[in-house]
Amino acid sequence: MNSFTPPRLLRGRHMQSFLGSISLRRQLVRTAARYLIARSQNEIVDCGNGVQLLCQHTPPQSGQKRRVAVFIHGWEGSAESTYLLSSANELWNEDYRIVRINLRDHGNSHR
């Protein structure tokens, strides 16, 4: 098996994270994921003890009940994070049901 070695300029500890969050990348991902975003529905999940999480649920394109992909964002992220939308869109195009979860007080879940 061949190992992956990024180009020299991309080997830095933070470079790939930085490049993933620049506005051009964000615009490209949001454009590619526009149908996923448009078909997403807000749902509140009751976790008990007064805890509720806001999720974005996107049914599979075929409408059939098949595979489910659940995404939970990283530190200071949200269900709208570029890396999360990019991955979710790829799987949605493979006919997965997508559930993107906002952890408490992240994204637009403050209310």
N, CA, C and O atoms as CSV, one atom per row, in Angstrom:
chain,resi,resn,atom,element,x,y,z
A,1,MET,N,N,0.845,-1.177,0.000
A,1,MET,CA,C,0.000,0.000,0.000
A,1,MET,C,C,0.889,1.240,0.000
A,1,MET,O,O,1.857,1.313,0.757
A,2,ASN,N,N,0.568,2.199,-0.835
A,2,ASN,CA,C,1.325,3.449,-0.891
A,2,ASN,C,C,0.857,4.390,0.211
A,2,ASN,O,O,-0.334,4.470,0.513
A,3,SER,N,N,1.796,5.090,0.795
A,3,SER,CA,C,1.408,6.073,1.806
A,3,SER,C,C,1.263,7.442,1.132
A,3,SER,O,O,1.916,7.738,0.131
A,4,PHE,N,N,0.396,8.252,1.707
A,4,PHE,CA,C,0.151,9.584,1.170
A,4,PHE,C,C,1.106,10.578,1.805
A,4,PHE,O,O,1.245,10.622,3.027
A,5,THR,N,N,1.759,11.368,0.980
A,5,THR,CA,C,2.611,12.449,1.458
A,5,THR,C,C,2.172,13.722,0.754
A,5,THR,O,O,2.307,13.830,-0.465
A,6,PRO,N,N,1.641,14.700,1.512
A,6,PRO,CA,C,1.191,15.937,0.872
A,6,PRO,C,C,2.371,16.734,0.331
A,6,PRO,O,O,3.506,16.535,0.763
A,7,PRO,N,N,2.109,17.630,-0.609
A,7,PRO,CA,C,3.186,18.500,-1.106
A,7,PRO,C,C,3.831,19.252,0.061
A,7,PRO,O,O,3.195,19.476,1.092
A,8,ARG,N,N,5.061,19.628,-0.106
A,8,ARG,CA,C,5.853,20.249,0.962
A,8,ARG,C,C,5.137,21.421,1.646
A,8,ARG,O,O,5.168,21.536,2.871
A,9,LEU,N,N,4.495,22.286,0.857
A,9,LEU,CA,C,3.817,23.446,1.439
A,9,LEU,C,C,2.607,23.072,2.301
A,9,LEU,O,O,2.150,23.877,3.113
A,10,LEU,N,N,2.095,21.867,2.127
A,10,LEU,CA,C,0.912,21.450,2.883
A,10,LEU,C,C,1.244,20.541,4.070
A,10,LEU,O,O,0.340,20.030,4.730
A,11,ARG,N,N,2.520,20.340,4.340
A,11,ARG,CA,C,2.916,19.433,5.412
A,11,ARG,C,C,2.889,20.065,6.789
A,11,ARG,O,O,2.969,19.359,7.795
A,12,GLY,N,N,2.779,21.366,6.852
A,12,GLY,CA,C,2.772,22.052,8.144
A,12,GLY,C,C,1.621,21.602,9.021
A,12,GLY,O,O,0.588,21.151,8.527
A,13,ARG,N,N,1.803,21.724,10.293
A,13,ARG,CA,C,0.853,21.241,11.290
A,13,ARG,C,C,-0.559,21.813,11.109
A,13,ARG,O,O,-1.540,21.105,11.336
A,14,HIS,N,N,-0.673,23.068,10.709
A,14,HIS,CA,C,-1.983,23.715,10.643
A,14,HIS,C,C,-2.407,24.107,9.233
A,14,HIS,O,O,-3.515,24.610,9.048
A,15,MET,N,N,-1.566,23.893,8.248
A,15,MET,CA,C,-1.833,24.391,6.902
A,15,MET,C,C,-3.119,23.811,6.299
A,15,MET,O,O,-3.905,24.562,5.721
A,16,GLN,N,N,-3.351,22.510,6.416
A,16,GLN,CA,C,-4.545,21.932,5.808
A,16,GLN,C,C,-5.815,22.411,6.494
A,16,GLN,O,O,-6.841,22.595,5.838
A,17,SER,N,N,-5.761,22.616,7.804
A,17,SER,CA,C,-6.920,23.181,8.510
A,17,SER,C,C,-7.182,24.605,8.046
A,17,SER,O,O,-8.329,24.995,7.830
A,18,PHE,N,N,-6.126,25.370,7.896
A,18,PHE,CA,C,-6.252,26.753,7.437
A,18,PHE,C,C,-6.858,26.810,6.040
A,18,PHE,O,O,-7.790,27.576,5.798
A,19,LEU,N,N,-6.335,26.004,5.122
A,19,LEU,CA,C,-6.820,26.035,3.742
A,19,LEU,C,C,-8.269,25.556,3.645
A,19,LEU,O,O,-9.017,26.003,2.775
A,20,GLY,N,N,-8.657,24.658,4.530
A,20,GLY,CA,C,-10.035,24.170,4.525
A,20,GLY,C,C,-11.051,25.194,4.970
A,20,GLY,O,O,-12.249,25.023,4.746
A,21,SER,N,N,-10.581,26.263,5.601
A,21,SER,CA,C,-11.526,27.249,6.128
A,21,SER,C,C,-11.485,28.595,5.405
A,21,SER,O,O,-12.170,29.529,5.820
A,22,ILE,N,N,-10.704,28.716,4.340
A,22,ILE,CA,C,-10.686,29.989,3.621
A,22,ILE,C,C,-12.006,30.173,2.865
A,22,ILE,O,O,-12.685,29.200,2.538
A,23,SER,N,N,-12.349,31.402,2.600
A,23,SER,CA,C,-13.670,31.701,2.044
A,23,SER,C,C,-13.912,31.058,0.677
A,23,SER,O,O,-15.039,30.655,0.389
A,24,LEU,N,N,-12.896,30.954,-0.165
A,24,LEU,CA,C,-13.095,30.325,-1.478
A,24,LEU,C,C,-13.526,28.877,-1.299
A,24,LEU,O,O,-14.466,28.433,-1.958
A,25,ARG,N,N,-12.867,28.141,-0.432
A,25,ARG,CA,C,-13.243,26.743,-0.166
A,25,ARG,C,C,-14.663,26.677,0.394
A,25,ARG,O,O,-15.462,25.838,-0.023
A,26,ARG,N,N,-14.971,27.556,1.331
A,26,ARG,CA,C,-16.305,27.580,1.939
A,26,ARG,C,C,-17.375,27.811,0.861
A,26,ARG,O,O,-18.412,27.148,0.865
A,27,GLN,N,N,-17.123,28.744,-0.052
A,27,GLN,CA,C,-18.087,29.032,-1.123
A,27,GLN,C,C,-18.250,27.833,-2.056
A,27,GLN,O,O,-19.368,27.503,-2.452
A,28,LEU,N,N,-17.145,27.185,-2.407
A,28,LEU,CA,C,-17.209,26.020,-3.298
A,28,LEU,C,C,-17.994,24.878,-2.665
A,28,LEU,O,O,-18.811,24.237,-3.326
A,29,VAL,N,N,-17.747,24.629,-1.391
A,29,VAL,CA,C,-18.451,23.541,-0.694
A,29,VAL,C,C,-19.933,23.860,-0.572
A,29,VAL,O,O,-20.772,22.996,-0.830
A,30,ARG,N,N,-20.268,25.082,-0.184
A,30,ARG,CA,C,-21.681,25.444,-0.029
A,30,ARG,C,C,-22.414,25.379,-1.375
A,30,ARG,O,O,-23.588,25.011,-1.421
A,31,THR,N,N,-21.732,25.730,-2.462
A,31,THR,CA,C,-22.342,25.623,-3.795
A,31,THR,C,C,-22.572,24.157,-4.146
A,31,THR,O,O,-23.645,23.795,-4.629
A,32,ALA,N,N,-21.576,23.319,-3.907
A,32,ALA,CA,C,-21.712,21.890,-4.210
A,32,ALA,C,C,-22.798,21.239,-3.352
A,32,ALA,O,O,-23.489,20.329,-3.812
A,33,ALA,N,N,-22.951,21.701,-2.111
A,33,ALA,CA,C,-23.906,21.097,-1.172
A,33,ALA,C,C,-25.256,21.816,-1.160
A,33,ALA,O,O,-26.055,21.591,-0.252
A,34,ARG,N,N,-25.526,22.665,-2.135
A,34,ARG,CA,C,-26.743,23.485,-2.092
A,34,ARG,C,C,-28.013,22.636,-2.063
A,34,ARG,O,O,-28.983,23.021,-1.410
A,35,TYR,N,N,-28.037,21.489,-2.754
A,35,TYR,CA,C,-29.238,20.659,-2.754
A,35,TYR,C,C,-29.395,19.944,-1.407
A,35,TYR,O,O,-30.508,19.808,-0.899
A,36,LEU,N,N,-28.296,19.497,-0.843
A,36,LEU,CA,C,-28.328,18.903,0.501
A,36,LEU,C,C,-28.864,19.917,1.506
A,36,LEU,O,O,-29.739,19.596,2.311
A,37,ILE,N,N,-28.344,21.130,1.459
A,37,ILE,CA,C,-28.755,22.185,2.385
A,37,ILE,C,C,-30.234,22.522,2.187
A,37,ILE,O,O,-30.974,22.676,3.158
A,38,ALA,N,N,-30.658,22.634,0.938
A,38,ALA,CA,C,-32.055,22.989,0.646
A,38,ALA,C,C,-33.036,21.926,1.121
A,38,ALA,O,O,-34.164,22.252,1.490
A,39,ARG,N,N,-32.629,20.672,1.118
A,39,ARG,CA,C,-33.521,19.583,1.517
A,39,ARG,C,C,-33.410,19.230,3.000
A,39,ARG,O,O,-34.127,18.355,3.486
A,40,SER,N,N,-32.523,19.899,3.709
A,40,SER,CA,C,-32.340,19.632,5.139
A,40,SER,C,C,-33.489,20.216,5.945
A,40,SER,O,O,-33.996,21.298,5.649
A,41,GLN,N,N,-33.884,19.479,6.962
A,41,GLN,CA,C,-34.971,19.899,7.834
A,41,GLN,C,C,-34.445,19.982,9.261
A,41,GLN,O,O,-33.746,19.081,9.723
A,42,ASN,N,N,-34.780,21.064,9.956
A,42,ASN,CA,C,-34.403,21.178,11.364
A,42,ASN,C,C,-35.231,20.219,12.194
A,42,ASN,O,O,-36.447,20.123,12.026
A,43,GLU,N,N,-34.570,19.516,13.087
A,43,GLU,CA,C,-35.254,18.634,14.017
A,43,GLU,C,C,-34.604,18.781,15.378
A,43,GLU,O,O,-33.384,18.903,15.485
A,44,ILE,N,N,-35.419,18.771,16.409
A,44,ILE,CA,C,-34.900,18.855,17.770
A,44,ILE,C,C,-34.964,17.463,18.379
A,44,ILE,O,O,-36.015,16.821,18.385
A,45,VAL,N,N,-33.832,17.006,18.890
A,45,VAL,CA,C,-33.738,15.697,19.521
A,45,VAL,C,C,-33.735,15.899,21.031
A,45,VAL,O,O,-32.899,16.623,21.570
A,46,ASP,N,N,-34.675,15.256,21.700
A,46,ASP,CA,C,-34.759,15.332,23.157
A,46,ASP,C,C,-33.832,14.269,23.739
A,46,ASP,O,O,-34.050,13.072,23.549
A,47,CYS,N,N,-32.802,14.712,24.445
A,47,CYS,CA,C,-31.796,13.806,25.003
A,47,CYS,C,C,-32.061,13.480,26.475
A,47,CYS,O,O,-31.274,12.778,27.108
A,48,GLY,N,N,-33.160,13.987,27.012
A,48,GLY,CA,C,-33.489,13.752,28.409
A,48,GLY,C,C,-32.876,14.797,29.315
A,48,GLY,O,O,-31.975,15.529,28.905
A,49,ASN,N,N,-33.359,14.869,30.545
A,49,ASN,CA,C,-32.870,15.817,31.550
A,49,ASN,C,C,-32.884,17.262,31.056
A,49,ASN,O,O,-32.036,18.058,31.458
A,50,GLY,N,N,-33.822,17.606,30.201
A,50,GLY,CA,C,-33.931,18.979,29.707
A,50,GLY,C,C,-32.942,19.332,28.609
A,50,GLY,O,O,-32.880,20.485,28.182
A,51,VAL,N,N,-32.172,18.366,28.149
A,51,VAL,CA,C,-31.178,18.609,27.095
A,51,VAL,C,C,-31.807,18.330,25.738
A,51,VAL,O,O,-32.365,17.257,25.506
A,52,GLN,N,N,-31.710,19.303,24.850
A,52,GLN,CA,C,-32.198,19.150,23.482
A,52,GLN,C,C,-31.092,19.561,22.525
A,52,GLN,O,O,-30.361,20.518,22.778
A,53,LEU,N,N,-30.976,18.828,21.420
A,53,LEU,CA,C,-29.985,19.158,20.397
A,53,LEU,C,C,-30.688,19.460,19.087
A,53,LEU,O,O,-31.639,18.778,18.705
A,54,LEU,N,N,-30.211,20.490,18.404
A,54,LEU,CA,C,-30.738,20.844,17.094
A,54,LEU,C,C,-29.966,20.063,16.037
A,54,LEU,O,O,-28.737,20.099,15.999
A,55,CYS,N,N,-30.691,19.367,15.191
A,55,CYS,CA,C,-30.078,18.568,14.127
A,55,CYS,C,C,-30.629,19.010,12.780
A,55,CYS,O,O,-31.744,19.526,12.695
A,56,GLN,N,N,-29.853,18.809,11.741
A,56,GLN,CA,C,-30.328,18.974,10.377
A,56,GLN,C,C,-30.410,17.573,9.785
A,56,GLN,O,O,-29.412,16.858,9.702
A,57,HIS,N,N,-31.615,17.196,9.377
A,57,HIS,CA,C,-31.857,15.874,8.815
A,57,HIS,C,C,-32.130,16.033,7.326
A,57,HIS,O,O,-32.955,16.850,6.918
A,58,THR,N,N,-31.427,15.244,6.521
A,58,THR,CA,C,-31.651,15.251,5.074
A,58,THR,C,C,-31.961,13.830,4.634
A,58,THR,O,O,-31.090,12.962,4.694
A,59,PRO,N,N,-33.209,13.576,4.187
A,59,PRO,CA,C,-33.564,12.234,3.724
A,59,PRO,C,C,-32.735,11.845,2.507
A,59,PRO,O,O,-32.233,12.716,1.795
A,60,PRO,N,N,-32.585,10.537,2.260
A,60,PRO,CA,C,-31.842,10.104,1.065
A,60,PRO,C,C,-32.572,10.530,-0.200
A,60,PRO,O,O,-33.791,10.695,-0.201
A,61,GLN,N,N,-31.830,10.702,-1.255
A,61,GLN,CA,C,-32.423,11.178,-2.506
A,61,GLN,C,C,-33.444,10.194,-3.070
A,61,GLN,O,O,-34.431,10.608,-3.678
A,62,SER,N,N,-33.216,8.897,-2.875
A,62,SER,CA,C,-34.137,7.897,-3.414
A,62,SER,C,C,-35.413,7.789,-2.590
A,62,SER,O,O,-36.416,7.253,-3.060
A,63,GLY,N,N,-35.375,8.301,-1.353
A,63,GLY,CA,C,-36.524,8.193,-0.475
A,63,GLY,C,C,-36.598,6.848,0.234
A,63,GLY,O,O,-37.459,6.655,1.092
A,64,GLN,N,N,-35.719,5.922,-0.105
A,64,GLN,CA,C,-35.719,4.607,0.529
A,64,GLN,C,C,-34.946,4.650,1.843
A,64,GLN,O,O,-34.021,5.446,2.008
A,65,LYS,N,N,-35.336,3.792,2.762
A,65,LYS,CA,C,-34.633,3.716,4.037
A,65,LYS,C,C,-33.449,2.770,3.868
A,65,LYS,O,O,-33.611,1.554,3.768
A,66,ARG,N,N,-32.271,3.351,3.838
A,66,ARG,CA,C,-31.059,2.549,3.670
A,66,ARG,C,C,-30.052,2.914,4.735
A,66,ARG,O,O,-30.270,2.675,5.923
A,67,ARG,N,N,-28.970,3.483,4.310
A,67,ARG,CA,C,-27.857,3.806,5.194
A,67,ARG,C,C,-28.027,5.195,5.810
A,67,ARG,O,O,-28.615,6.092,5.206
A,68,VAL,N,N,-27.500,5.350,7.022
A,68,VAL,CA,C,-27.568,6.622,7.740
A,68,VAL,C,C,-26.152,7.035,8.111
A,68,VAL,O,O,-25.365,6.219,8.592
A,69,ALA,N,N,-25.832,8.299,7.887
A,69,ALA,CA,C,-24.555,8.863,8.322
A,69,ALA,C,C,-24.860,9.982,9.309
A,69,ALA,O,O,-25.604,10.912,8.999
A,70,VAL,N,N,-24.278,9.882,10.499
A,70,VAL,CA,C,-24.475,10.880,11.545
A,70,VAL,C,C,-23.176,11.655,11.707
A,70,VAL,O,O,-22.108,11.069,11.885
A,71,PHE,N,N,-23.279,12.982,11.644
A,71,PHE,CA,C,-22.104,13.852,11.739
A,71,PHE,C,C,-22.180,14.706,12.993
A,71,PHE,O,O,-23.198,15.344,13.261
A,72,ILE,N,N,-21.106,14.713,13.752
A,72,ILE,CA,C,-20.976,15.576,14.919
A,72,ILE,C,C,-19.734,16.425,14.698
A,72,ILE,O,O,-18.647,15.889,14.482
A,73,HIS,N,N,-19.882,17.726,14.749
A,73,HIS,CA,C,-18.791,18.649,14.451
A,73,HIS,C,C,-17.699,18.622,15.513
A,73,HIS,O,O,-17.876,18.059,16.594
A,74,GLY,N,N,-16.588,19.230,15.192
A,74,GLY,CA,C,-15.470,19.339,16.126
A,74,GLY,C,C,-15.547,20.593,16.971
A,74,GLY,O,O,-16.551,21.305,16.979
A,75,TRP,N,N,-14.467,20.841,17.677
A,75,TRP,CA,C,-14.363,21.971,18.593
A,75,TRP,C,C,-14.681,23.278,17.875
A,75,TRP,O,O,-14.112,23.553,16.819
A,76,GLU,N,N,-15.563,24.071,18.421
A,76,GLU,CA,C,-15.981,25.363,17.889
A,76,GLU,C,C,-16.602,25.293,16.501
A,76,GLU,O,O,-16.711,26.312,15.819
A,77,GLY,N,N,-17.009,24.105,16.080
A,77,GLY,CA,C,-17.656,23.947,14.790
A,77,GLY,C,C,-19.162,23.954,14.925
A,77,GLY,O,O,-19.704,24.322,15.968
A,78,SER,N,N,-19.833,23.543,13.863
A,78,SER,CA,C,-21.292,23.417,13.866
A,78,SER,C,C,-21.687,22.472,12.737
A,78,SER,O,O,-20.843,21.986,11.985
A,79,ALA,N,N,-22.972,22.230,12.640
A,79,ALA,CA,C,-23.488,21.381,11.566
A,79,ALA,C,C,-23.304,22.032,10.199
A,79,ALA,O,O,-23.493,21.382,9.171
A,80,GLU,N,N,-22.937,23.312,10.181
A,80,GLU,CA,C,-22.711,24.048,8.932
A,80,GLU,C,C,-21.222,24.183,8.598
A,80,GLU,O,O,-20.869,24.869,7.638
A,81,SER,N,N,-20.350,23.541,9.373
A,81,SER,CA,C,-18.908,23.637,9.113
A,81,SER,C,C,-18.568,23.096,7.731
A,81,SER,O,O,-19.168,22.128,7.265
A,82,THR,N,N,-17.612,23.723,7.093
A,82,THR,CA,C,-17.244,23.375,5.722
A,82,THR,C,C,-16.858,21.910,5.589
A,82,THR,O,O,-17.353,21.218,4.700
A,83,TYR,N,N,-15.982,21.433,6.462
A,83,TYR,CA,C,-15.533,20.040,6.357
A,83,TYR,C,C,-16.693,19.065,6.560
A,83,TYR,O,O,-16.730,18.004,5.937
A,84,LEU,N,N,-17.626,19.417,7.418
A,84,LEU,CA,C,-18.756,18.553,7.688
A,84,LEU,C,C,-19.720,18.542,6.501
A,84,LEU,O,O,-20.193,17.480,6.096
A,85,LEU,N,N,-20.011,19.714,5.947
A,85,LEU,CA,C,-20.883,19.793,4.774
A,85,LEU,C,C,-20.279,19.053,3.580
A,85,LEU,O,O,-20.993,18.383,2.834
A,86,SER,N,N,-18.974,19.177,3.407
A,86,SER,CA,C,-18.307,18.513,2.292
A,86,SER,C,C,-18.465,16.993,2.391
A,86,SER,O,O,-18.825,16.338,1.413
A,87,SER,N,N,-18.198,16.446,3.560
A,87,SER,CA,C,-18.318,14.994,3.761
A,87,SER,C,C,-19.770,14.542,3.669
A,87,SER,O,O,-20.068,13.525,3.043
A,88,ALA,N,N,-20.669,15.292,4.289
A,88,ALA,CA,C,-22.090,14.944,4.264
A,88,ALA,C,C,-22.622,14.943,2.833
A,88,ALA,O,O,-23.390,14.058,2.456
A,89,ASN,N,N,-22.219,15.923,2.043
A,89,ASN,CA,C,-22.688,16.003,0.660
A,89,ASN,C,C,-22.214,14.802,-0.157
A,89,ASN,O,O,-22.973,14.261,-0.961
A,90,GLU,N,N,-20.980,14.391,0.042
A,90,GLU,CA,C,-20.464,13.216,-0.685
A,90,GLU,C,C,-21.302,11.979,-0.371
A,90,GLU,O,O,-21.666,11.229,-1.276
A,91,LEU,N,N,-21.607,11.766,0.902
A,91,LEU,CA,C,-22.397,10.589,1.274
A,91,LEU,C,C,-23.855,10.722,0.846
A,91,LEU,O,O,-24.481,9.732,0.468
A,92,TRP,N,N,-24.394,11.924,0.902
A,92,TRP,CA,C,-25.769,12.130,0.456
A,92,TRP,C,C,-25.892,11.803,-1.036
A,92,TRP,O,O,-26.890,11.232,-1.475
A,93,ASN,N,N,-24.872,12.170,-1.801
A,93,ASN,CA,C,-24.867,11.835,-3.227
A,93,ASN,C,C,-24.748,10.334,-3.473
A,93,ASN,O,O,-25.021,9.856,-4.574
A,94,GLU,N,N,-24.337,9.594,-2.444
A,94,GLU,CA,C,-24.291,8.122,-2.510
A,94,GLU,C,C,-25.569,7.522,-1.899
A,94,GLU,O,O,-25.633,6.322,-1.633
A,95,ASP,N,N,-26.569,8.361,-1.686
A,95,ASP,CA,C,-27.900,7.971,-1.218
A,95,ASP,C,C,-27.973,7.624,0.274
A,95,ASP,O,O,-28.783,6.791,0.680
A,96,TYR,N,N,-27.142,8.253,1.071
A,96,TYR,CA,C,-27.241,8.110,2.520
A,96,TYR,C,C,-28.273,9.089,3.060
A,96,TYR,O,O,-28.483,10.158,2.486
A,97,ARG,N,N,-28.910,8.729,4.153
A,97,ARG,CA,C,-29.699,9.653,4.965
A,97,ARG,C,C,-28.672,10.385,5.824
A,97,ARG,O,O,-27.815,9.740,6.429
A,98,ILE,N,N,-28.735,11.702,5.892
A,98,ILE,CA,C,-27.738,12.500,6.601
A,98,ILE,C,C,-28.359,13.148,7.831
A,98,ILE,O,O,-29.433,13.745,7.758
A,99,VAL,N,N,-27.669,13.025,8.963
A,99,VAL,CA,C,-28.061,13.701,10.192
A,99,VAL,C,C,-26.841,14.478,10.682
A,99,VAL,O,O,-25.824,13.892,11.052
A,100,ARG,N,N,-26.959,15.807,10.677
A,100,ARG,CA,C,-25.873,16.678,11.154
A,100,ARG,C,C,-26.303,17.259,12.489
A,100,ARG,O,O,-27.314,17.955,12.573
A,101,ILE,N,N,-25.542,16.976,13.526
A,101,ILE,CA,C,-25.914,17.358,14.887
A,101,ILE,C,C,-25.124,18.583,15.335
A,101,ILE,O,O,-23.904,18.644,15.185
A,102,ASN,N,N,-25.840,19.548,15.885
A,102,ASN,CA,C,-25.208,20.684,16.566
A,102,ASN,C,C,-25.123,20.340,18.045
A,102,ASN,O,O,-26.143,20.074,18.680
A,103,LEU,N,N,-23.932,20.344,18.591
A,103,LEU,CA,C,-23.810,20.175,20.030
A,103,LEU,C,C,-24.390,21.401,20.725
A,103,LEU,O,O,-24.590,22.433,20.083
A,104,ARG,N,N,-24.657,21.310,21.999
A,104,ARG,CA,C,-25.273,22.422,22.727
A,104,ARG,C,C,-24.464,23.693,22.563
A,104,ARG,O,O,-23.238,23.689,22.672
A,105,ASP,N,N,-25.175,24.785,22.299
A,105,ASP,CA,C,-24.588,26.123,22.164
A,105,ASP,C,C,-23.632,26.249,20.981
A,105,ASP,O,O,-22.703,27.055,21.032
A,106,HIS,N,N,-23.834,25.486,19.937
A,106,HIS,CA,C,-23.034,25.602,18.717
A,106,HIS,C,C,-23.971,25.892,17.555
A,106,HIS,O,O,-25.153,25.552,17.592
A,107,GLY,N,N,-23.428,26.524,16.528
A,107,GLY,CA,C,-24.234,26.866,15.349
A,107,GLY,C,C,-25.403,27.726,15.734
A,107,GLY,O,O,-25.266,28.613,16.576
A,108,ASN,N,N,-26.544,27.488,15.145
A,108,ASN,CA,C,-27.721,28.294,15.429
A,108,ASN,C,C,-28.611,27.640,16.492
A,108,ASN,O,O,-29.832,27.800,16.478
A,109,SER,N,N,-27.984,26.907,17.407
A,109,SER,CA,C,-28.753,26.186,18.433
A,109,SER,C,C,-28.826,26.938,19.764
A,109,SER,O,O,-29.321,26.383,20.746
A,110,HIS,N,N,-28.351,28.179,19.824
A,110,HIS,CA,C,-28.337,28.908,21.089
A,110,HIS,C,C,-29.726,29.105,21.672
A,110,HIS,O,O,-29.882,29.189,22.890
A,111,ARG,N,N,-30.720,29.177,20.827
A,111,ARG,CA,C,-32.073,29.362,21.337
A,111,ARG,C,C,-32.574,28.081,21.934
A,111,ARG,O,O,-33.702,28.027,22.423
